[in-house]
Amino acid sequence: MERVTSTQIRPEADRYPMVLEVMPRYSDLDPSRRVGREALVRWFEDARVTTEHRAFPERTFGNRPSGTGQLLASVHVDVLAPLRIADDYRVGMAVNRVGGSSFSYSYGVFTGDDLVATGESTSVWVEGGRPAPLPGEMRGALESLVLPEAAATARREVDESRLVRENYPFRYDVRTRFGDIDTNRHVNNVALAGWYLDGLAELHTDVLGYPLGGPLDGLSPSSLHVEYRNQVHYPGIYQLRVGVRELDDHEVRYACALFDGQRCIGLADAAGAVRAVDAEGRDVDLRAAFEPFRMRG
């Protein structure tokens, strides 16, 4: 049975309270000549920033005290169909939950009438660097963007074994770049999502024997969920770990984590194909190659 997520049940684009027109850039493409997962995370960020700046401008950018504002806690992307650069896209966004100090959005990416990707994100309002109750005017603005039929983002419980560095067999070290930091003076959420995608690509390249040009296109994850547990700073060197959680004839599910020493500062889950086609059209089955990378603990 095909896996269905809550984000796949979405109305038409014109039903969303906020719709952002997007023109893909060449730099948005991945090696498969399709819009990459990292670009979708950026599109979601653009939609959030545009909406929040319009809905509560006094709470955004330079209008707020230092240590105050909304911080992204998690983001999720599901790719339902290939996204071509020749197409025009619309990103629909709606609020699906307003809590005490946090709120969640749902996203639908459309080309024409076709839904090609979905997503979710959760943000937390902080004051003095700590979670705080949402200001009244901000809560009112968010509630005006609620779409009744949108499914609320489910809270995820973290297995304690996910916080142990040695439980992940594959290691990939990352050095932060100055260009990764944003106006909050820490590494931007889009850059961090890209780190997990880089870690998966490094694993794929390793099991394939380091082919020229990188791993096979068909191995790119169709689903990515990132949780931002702590801020990541520049300068710094961090350790990204990857393990295989589940493996069957068609799909592999990955667990990823980012560590500062022994401290876990970020988590990610991804899913993708376990088979792909190489440049000569031959089928490549990686089930046996992934076995040594199963999660421990």
N, C-alpha and C positions, 0 to 999 in steps of 0.2 A: 504494500500500500504506500502511495506517495506521501512523504512527510508534508504536513500542512501546519503552518504557524499562525498565530493570531493575527500577524501583520498581513496575511494574504487575503483577509476578508475586508475589502475596502470599497467605498463608494466611488462614483465617477469623479474625475478631477475637479469639475466645477462645483461639487458639493463641499469641498474643503473650504474652511474660512479664509485660508491663506494659500495662494498659488504663486510659485516663483517660476518664471520662465528661465530656462537654462540653455545656453549654447555650448556644447562640448568643445574643449580646447584640445589641440594636438597632445599636450602634456597630460591630458586625462586618460590617454590610451595606454593599455598594457600591451605586452608582446603579441597578444592575440588580435590586435587591432580593434579591440572593443573597449568601451569605457570601463576602467578598473574599479575595484572595490574602494580603494582609497579616495577616488574622485567622488563616489557616492557619499562617503562620510563628509567630504567637504561640501557637497551640495546641501546636505542636511544642516551643516553648520551655517551656511549662507542663509538658508530659510529661517533658522532660529534667530540669527542676528538681525535679519531684516524685520521679522515679526516683532521681536522684543523692542527694537529701537522705535518702531511705530507705536506699539501698545503701551509701553511705559518708559519713555525716553529719559525720565529723571532717574531711572534705576540702571542705566546702561553707560558703558564707556567712562568718559572723564567726569560724569556727573555724580559719581558715588565715592565715598571715602575708601581709602586703602583698606584691603582686607574684607570688603563688603561687595556682595554681588552674587550672581548665580554661577555655580561651578558644575560642569558636566560630570555626572556620576557613572553613566553607562550609555552605550550606543549599540544598536543592532542593525545589521543589514542582511536582507535576503534578496539574492539576484534570481529572478524568475525567468528571464530571457536575455539573450545577448543584446547589449546596448551599442549601437553603431554610431560613429561620429557624424555620419551624414544626416542623422535624424535630429529633430528639435524635441526638447523635453520640457515637461512641466513637473515641478515637485509640489505636490499638495501636502499641507501640514495642518494638523489639528491637535488640540489638547485632549488627551484621553484620561487624565487624572490630575486633580489638584489636592495635595495633601497638606499636612501641617507646615512643613518646611521644604517640601519637594514637589515637583510637578513633572509630568511626562507628556511627550509628544508622540504622535504616530505620523508616518510619512507614506506617501504613495508616489512613485515615479512613473510618469506616463509619456508615451510617444503616440500621438493621435489619441485613439480611444483604448490603446493597449496598456495594461498595467505590466511594467517590466521589472520593477523592484519595489520592495517595501522596507520599512524600517521603524524603529522606535528609539527613543532616548529619554533619559531621566536626568533632571538637573536639581541641584540643591541650593537653596538660598543660605548664604553665610554672612555673618556679621562678626567682625573681630576674628576672622579665620575659623569660626565655628558655626555649625548649623543653627539657624534661628527661624522663628515663625515668619511666614511670608507677610510682607506689608499689605495692608488692606487694599490699597489702590492697585497693587500688583495682582493680588488674588482676584479682584473684580475683573481686571483686564484679561487674565488667563481664563476665567470662567466664561467670558464672552466668546472664547475661541473653542469651546468644547463642542465636539461632534457627538451627539447622543449614541449613534450606532458604533462608534469606535470602541474596540475592546481595550480595557484598562491594562497597562503594562503589569505583568505578573512579577512579584518580588521573588528574587532568586536567593536561595540559601546556599552558603559556601561550605563545602566539605573541608574540614580542617586539613585533610591530607593535601589539598590543593595549595596550601600555604608553605609546604615543605619543599625546599629547592631540590633536594636530592631525589625526590620522587619523579622528576622529569628527566628522562634519559638524554635528551638532545640539548646541547648548549650553543648559544649564539650571543657573542658580546657586542654591545652597542655603545658607541661614544656619541653623546649629544653634540649637535651642531648649533652654532649661534642662530642660524636660520630656522631652527625648530621652535624657538621660544616665541610666545605671543605677548599681547599687551599686559597679561597678568604676570609676566616675568617667569613663567615656567613653560615646559615643553607642551605644545599645542596638542589637542586631542587627535587631530587628523594625523599629525606626525607619529603619535604613539600607535594609532591603528596601523599605520604603515610599517612600524617596527614588527608587529605581529605577522603581517603579511610577508615581510622580509624573512622572518624566522622560519615560516612555513616553506618559502621558496628555497631557503638554504637547506632545509631538511630534504626537500624533494631533489635538489641538485646533488646532495650527498648520496642518496640511495640510487640515483641514476648514474653516478660516476662522473659528475662534473662535466656535463656536455657543454660545448661552446654555445653561448647564447642563453644559457640557463635552462630551467626545467620545462617540461612539456606544458603547453597552454591548458590542456584539459584538466590539469591538476589544481588549478586555482580554486580556492574555496568558493562555494556558492552561498555560504552563510558565515557571518562573522559577528560575534558578540563580544564587546570589550567593556570591562569594568575598571574604572579609574579609582584606585583605592587611596593613593597619595599623590601629591604633586611630584613631578620629575623635573630636576633642575639642570641648568647649564652653569659651569661645565660639569661633566660627570661621565662615568663609565658604568654601565649597567649590564646585568646578565639576564638574557631572555632564555627561557627554558620551554621545551615542547615535548609532549608525550602523546601517544595514541591511546584514546579512551575506549573506542569501539571500532570494530573492523568486521565487515562482511563482504559478500561477493560484489557489492556495488558502491559502497560508501565507507569512508573513513572519517571518524570524529576525533578531533584533536583537542587537547587541553594545553593552554599556554599560560605562562606567568612571567612577570618581570620582577627582578630582585635587585635590591640595593644591599649588597652583602647577603645576609641570611633573611632580610626583611622583605616580604612580598609587598610590592607597591602597585601591582596591577595584574588583572587576570583576563583571559580571553578564551573563548570557545569557537571552534570553526568546524565546518563539515564540507567535504568535497568528494570527488570521484576517486576511486582506487584504481581505475583503469584509464588509460589515455592512448592516443594514437600518435606515433612518432612522425618525423618528417618524411619517411618512406611509406607511410600509411599502415605500418604494422601496429598491432595491438600490444600495448605494454601493460602487464598486470603486476602491480606492486604489493600485493597482499603479503607475500613471503618477505619482501624487503622491509615492510613496516613492522613485522613481528618483533624485532629486537628493540623497538622504540615504544613498546607498551608502557603505560604508567605503572609505577611501583607504589607500594604502600597501601 
